[in-house]
Amino acid sequence: MISLFAGPAAWKADTGSCATRLAIAVGLFLLGAIVVGVVIVPMTALNPGIINAVGGLQCTADQTADQAESSGYAEDSIPENYLDIYRSVGEEKGIPWNILAGVGQVESKHGRWEGPGITEGHNDWGAAGPMQFGALDGSAAGNSWGGEPIMDADDRPEEGYGQDGNDDGVVNVYDPADAIPAAADYLIAHGARENMDQAIYGYNHAWWYVDDVKSWAGRYSDGDFETSGSVQQAVNCELNTKGEPIGQAPSDQAQAVVDWALDQRGKPYVWGAVGPDAFDCSGLTSSAYASIGASIPRVSQDQWAFGPKIPEGEEQPGDLVFFKVGGPGGIPGHVGMVIGDGLMVEAWCTDCGPIAVHEYDTPGRSPILGFTRPLEHPDVKAQLGDRAQ
């Protein structure tokens, strides 16, 4: 699927003000991004029930499909016809209705976004309808819908997920009664009953997308609905095609720094803040290291100078990634923490939303200046002693 909301806050540019008091105005806003991810093999396929020794996370699928009650927020914010369809399809298909609602929110705001391809036509990648199915042969999104966006039920081809969900004789990608059950079948076909995170990732290949969908699912649920583990599960519990852990930190200390930073997700960006309720970019990274007893400089320019520098392509979870802002050769105006597989956790800017996980090599961002590995600095090694190993 190609989401119209494929990026936080339409990929606002880095402000850099968090550490350097410099502002960048980059007028580049993207409606979507085609995110190409590595092929991922869940550890559960190799050893069901395995416990990750470093992160302490159980890498088994969430088998629960109990239907949550609707929160007041869900009832107030989701159109009534959509809410009814999400709930009935969830019951019928045996997957959480609020996950379907999370997909619908991220893809089209439950059909209310006024961009191309929601109620007619396609977006620039060939996706269509409230659940943003690929519905155009030869397009970037392909045609997972199958056949025409609107067709008689009798003309529906065997291939594709398009269906006549309300038995009106028409298969219509723009009709939520048809698109939502099709989305449920897509998630099921991509393993929703065994590994929901992996299924959502299959819908749109980005781990931030998994996080966004599950965050909305949590808001729509009345009561406990676990949504916090998707990125940590990706970091700690997944293997790439070579059988290597994605984002597996090289040491217990690096893993502890990453886990602490990830635990701050959802807290607001506030310039100059160092926690515990809000952070700016370098406040997040310096506080993460302070959580293990390591003192690194407070602001991004000093963190960059502190080093030690790491060649691009050799970065590991726990390293810091810096972004340029002006000046000869560039100076750091923003910093995030690498968590693996091209992802970082960051406190971005005032208008960029809360602390979250994003890809660091993304069009529209300031250029990458470089990477550092604070755990290799002699001062940090001295502070941690044997714990640095």
Buried (B, 14 or more C-beta within 10 A) or exposed (E): BBBBBBBBEBBBBBBBBBBBEBEBEBEEEEBBBBBEBBEBBBBBEEEEEBEBEBBEBBBBBBEEBEBBEBBEEBEEBBBEEBBBBBBBBBEEBEBBBBBBBBBBBBBBBBBBBEBBBBBEEBBBBBBBBBBBBBBBEEBEBBBBBBBBBBBEBEEBEEEBBBBBBBEEEBBBBBBBBBBBBBBBBBBBEBBBBBBBBBBBBBBBBBBBBBBBBBBBBBBBBBEEBEBBBBBBBBBBBBBBEEEEBBBBBBBBBBBBBBBBBBBBBEBEBBBBBBBEEBBBBBBBBBBBBBBBEBEBBBBBBBBBEBBEBBEEEEBBBBBBBBBBBEEEEBBBBBBBBBBBBBBBBBBBBBEBBBBBBBBBEBEBBBEBBBBBBBBBBEEBBEBBEEBBE
